[in-house]
Amino acid sequence: MNTKWVLATGNEGKVKEMSQLLNSFSIEVLAQSYFDVSEVAETGSTFVENAIIKARHASKITGLPAIADDSGLEVDFLKGEPGIYSARFAGEKACDQDNINLLLERLKGVDATLRQARFQCVLVYMRHADDPTPIICQGTWEGRISTEAHGENGFGYDPIFWLESEHCTSAQLSAQRKR
């Protein structure tokens, strides 16, 4: 029998990736939309604060353990932007392509050596809504911003996140290779 966790996101790409990762541990990941849980305002000033807000909200409404992430892209030339605003860099209703287009416009003419960037990801697991000690994991993935999009795998900024060690963008990697 699978253990059920709620994933506090409305991002289908994240649901798919998390389901693939946790399936081998007999954990069934259900999107918060399955329970009609609305997204909560991300009022934190850090990735950690926002992930805790989202996990607590989903767990409180569903009564299930919750996992939430807050992640984003930080570009050195832009002093860390888009950062915690990565998903809405081009506006509240922006899609991935809108965000990519704005970022490429902001970096137009910037030399490749000055386009260093990193994905920051924070995952929070809460056993219940009042969990005083949620499990918090953080990771960083270094790369740079390419001048144009390449690849179909992934979502968000993956098509323009160039990985020197792989000689391709994140969107050109297989899901297996990304792990």
Buried (B, 14 or more C-beta within 10 A) or exposed (E): EEEEBBBBBBBEEBBBBBBEEBEEEEBEBBBBBEEEBEBBEBEBEEBBBBBBBBBBBBBBBBEBBBBBBBBBBBBBBBEBBBBBEBBBBBEEEBEBEBBBBBBBEBBEEBEEEEBBBBBBBBBBBBBBBEBEEBEBEEEEBEBBBBEEBBBEBBBBBBBBBBBEEEEBBBBBBEEEEBE
